[in-house]
Amino acid sequence: MDQSYRIDCLQYANWSEAIFRQFREGGLDAVHVTVTYHENFRETVHIMEKWNRWFERFPELIFQGRTGDDVRKAREIGKTAVFFGFQNPSAIEADIGLVEILHTLGARFMQLTYNNQSLLATGCYEAEDPGVTRMGRQVIKEMNRVGLVVDMSHSAERSTLEAIEISGRPIAITHANPASWHPAFRNKSDDVLRALGQSGGMLGFSTYPHHLHGKSDCTLESFCEMIARTADLMGPERIGIGTDLCTDQPDSVVEWMRVGRWTKEIDYGEGSKSDAGFPPMPNWFRDSRDFDQIEAGLRAVGMNETNIAGVMGNNWLRFFDEQFQPA
Amino acid sequence: MDQSYRIDCLQYANWSEAIFRQFREGGLDAVHVTVTYHENFRETVHIMEKWNRWFERFPELIFQGRTGDDVRKAREIGKTAVFFGFQNPSAIEADIGLVEILHTLGARFMQLTYNNQSLLATGCYEAEDPGVTRMGRQVIKEMNRVGLVVDMSHSAERSTLEAIEISGRPIAITHANPASWHPAFRNKSDDVLRALGQSGGMLGFSTYPHHLHGKSDCTLESFCEMIARTADLMGPERIGIGTDLCTDQPDSVVEWMRVGRWTKEIDYGEGSKSDAGFPPMPNWFRDSRDFDQIEAGLRAVGMNETNIAGVMGNNWLRFFDEQFQPA
């Protein structure tokens, strides 16, 4: 690839014109946005309707992305292509036919599970992980057929390894970091990362402070050294960025993510009772506008230009090209 | 157009491999199929899921059509392109955002009303016709924007004339005949047909016996003479075929069409208590296999070859080219 593209493979901001302008300031050619956490099919469609209204209101900033070529088009016309994804399979309810329907509506990533057990697999907060379920195997096959990427960012270890194994096409972990760098439940073991890399899958590095070594105090140098080490572990073509940015979201939203409608009690997820809300972002990465910082940081730790371009977007673009079309 | 395409712009058969083979035997490059009568959004999506399974099971016979070029592709590869439509706006419920969602899923025609009053306009069986409603005006504008064609086949006179007037793009009456030939509620006045033709809209001629002069005993000659006269009234570019074929449907389906869930009493629609089911088809048109008969009939009444090609499919194809894309 001659061009150097810039892709953020996970955001869930409080969407507004201001945030779409931040996409442009940060030079983002594409953003994978989370459409739903716990919503059912009809609620998911309603959120897609809201996106349709944003596409209609801000055509000079954003448009809906469906293929890798839409990223190239975005660069050409100076806009950001927005790709849809789900952090939970709640959108397909118990109906495998909705996989194709939602792909037709633009869904390109779907997590088999959020933090809890789902109909398909096990989330990273469950005590037991019995692996991919009967329905999970069927849904992975259908996702492979239509070109909806399996995302295991919030899944437990065994389920993730099984998904890599069962899936006929490479999968993604759109937003997580190596547990060896920072041992959060959500971060991934070297076993998972190695298997992911060897299978042609992709890891997107998260900037969510609970995923960072030192949390909000994490340094850019530490983040970029971790990226360089992961390039050695997985291969420099298997990594990109998936910031997990939640710009402008009120703390009530992090509660919705964690609690949904599955419990009447408060679950603090990666936070705690005394630290229940969104943690402050590290000072080198406020939001979409600071992608230049990451690029400069990678240069400072000695990564070569091809690999930097890969991490900043070219690797995701190749993955989009290969994985978003029907088999 | 050098090629002569063949399009049936309305069927609601009891879909099966046998019927898809009839499409091919009849040389149909495209069929507009009714997806729903009274179904809500979720039920409509479920029927689209069934179509996805048929597309997957019979890829050598059918595929989903979305644009006029899909009709050309169908001819080239020897398959039939299937276009979705609704006979009732129940699929959008009371949510204008579903217009774009359903267009993305492939809907290309939507009737503003079936036989009754809807949220959008008035059906042909109501005693009063107050015209297009407030929501109807908004939805027509949205349908115009996304490229979902307004279909007034089952609508009352004033609502139909207003829809032609209000719509910024030409509309269709996919399946009906002139009332001057056979005065059924569902057939259309010369005023409506003239306004439709002048606005660039399209009429599809129905072979449903209740719409035919002499019903099941209607002759091919009478049908084709009526087409020739309508060409004079509307213009030979404004007419095509929309058979309203319900091949292999049990009589319970005609009851569902007429009664839906809106009444606990039986409504006989165009039938009667003693003639409640599907009437027998005329002997010259059993089903999709008999399109050659219509073509020969048009030749026999002296229509020229260009106009015959227009009626058999080229006029619908031009309309598809112009009307299925966003404004």
Interface residues (C-beta under 8 A of the other chain):
Chain A: F41 R42 V45 H46 M48 E49 K50 N52 R53 D95 G97 L98 E100 I101 T104 L105 G106
Chain B: F41 R42 V45 H46 M48 E49 K50 N52 R53 D95 G97 L98 E100 I101 T104 L105 G106
